[in-house]
Amino acid sequence: MFLHPLTLQVIILPIAWHQRKEETARILAAAEKAEQMLNAAGITTRIDDTDNYTPGQKMKYWWVAECVCAVSYTHLRAHETST
C-alpha cells in the first residue's frame, strides 16, 4: 500500500548490501520492528525497501516530497536494535 507523502510522518529507509542476505534480513526486521512501534504510537510510518534506487536518491525523493522525518537503518543500527 502506498501512502501519499504528505500523509506520512516518518519514512524508514533500510540500507543494506543485497549481496549480504543475512544482514539485509536483520536490517529489514529492525525496520519492521520500528515501524510497528511507531504505528502503535499513532505515527503514520512506511518502510521504503525498494532496491532500484541508491540511498541518496531515496532520501532526496522523500525530502522533496516533504516527509516530516526519515530514519535510515544500516547494519550498525540493526545490531543495536536486536540486542
Secondary structure, 3 states (H helix, E strand, C coil): CCCCHHHCCEEEEECCCCCCHHHHHHHHHHHHHHHHHHHHCCCCEEECCCCCCCHHHHHHHHHHCCCCEEEEECHHHHHHHHC
